[in-house]
Amino acid sequence: MRQVHVIANWQSEHVVELEDEGPGVPPEIRETLFEPFVTLGKKRGTGLGLAVARRFMADHGGTIELAPAQEGRGACFRLSLPAPEPAGPPAEGGAAR
């Protein structure tokens, strides 16, 4: 059975690490992994998933990166988004927006 491990940290930024138990990312594509159409040894897929994910994260002020995986585990990706500013006090005579 394949599993995905999630580690979350909600400090000054929101950080989530996703790690699986697959074969990992081959060394020969690690440098170009987030470029469109990069894939290796898959029977299906276009190689666009991680390029789209990086663009989505960047559009929201965040990042996605390949992170070191724990020994014996597959790929690990770290997703980071800036924490939202705390909401201000409610407007006079109404609820907070």
N, C-alpha and C positions, 0 to 999 in steps of 0.2 A: 504494500500500500504506500502510495506517495503522500507526503505531508508537506504543508507549508507552515513555517514557524514565523510568528509575527512578534516583533519587539517594538514597543512604542515609548516615546519620550516626549512629554509636553512641557518643555521649559520655555525658553525664549523663541523657540521654533518647534514646530511639530515634526518629529522624526519617526519614521516607520521603517523598519528593516524587514524585508521579506526574504526568507531563505527556504529553499526546497532541498529535496534529497535526491535530485537527478544527477546527471553526469557533470554538471557545471558548464562553464563557458570555455570553449577551446581557446588556448593561448593565442592562436593565430588570428582571432577576430576580436580580441579584447580592446584593441586600440580603436577599432572602427565600429564597435558594437551598436552605437546609437545613430549611425548613419543609415539613410534609407537603403533598402534592398540588401542589407548585410544578413546573410544566413549561411549556415554550414551544416550539411548532412541531414537536413530535414526533408521529409517526403512532401510535406505540405507547408504552406505559408509563403508570405511575400518578403519577409524581412522588414516590414514596416512598423511592427508593433512597438518596439523600443524607440524608434524615431518619433512616432506619434506621442508616446508617453513623455519623452523629453520635452517636446514642444508644448504639450498640455501643462506640464509642471512649470516650464519657463513662463508661459502665459499667466500663470498664477503666482509668479515671484518665487518659485521653488526650483529644486534640482532633483535629478535622479542620477544615481551613479552605481557602478558595479563596486561592491564592497568585498573585502576579504571574507570568505566563508569559513565557518568552523571546520576543523579537521573532520573528514569523513562525510561532509555535507556537500550539496550541490552549489548552485549559484546563490548569491546574496545581493540584493539590491537595496540601497538606502534612498528613501524618498524624504525630502525635507521641504517644508512650507513655513513661511514666516508666521508667527503667532499673531492673531488679530489684536488690534489695540483694544484695551478694556473699554467697555461701554461707559459713557459718561452718565452723569446723574439724569434722572427723568426730567423732561421739559416741564416747566411750571404749568400746572393744571392738566397734565396729561401723562401718559405712559412713556417710558423710554422707547426710542426708535431703534 
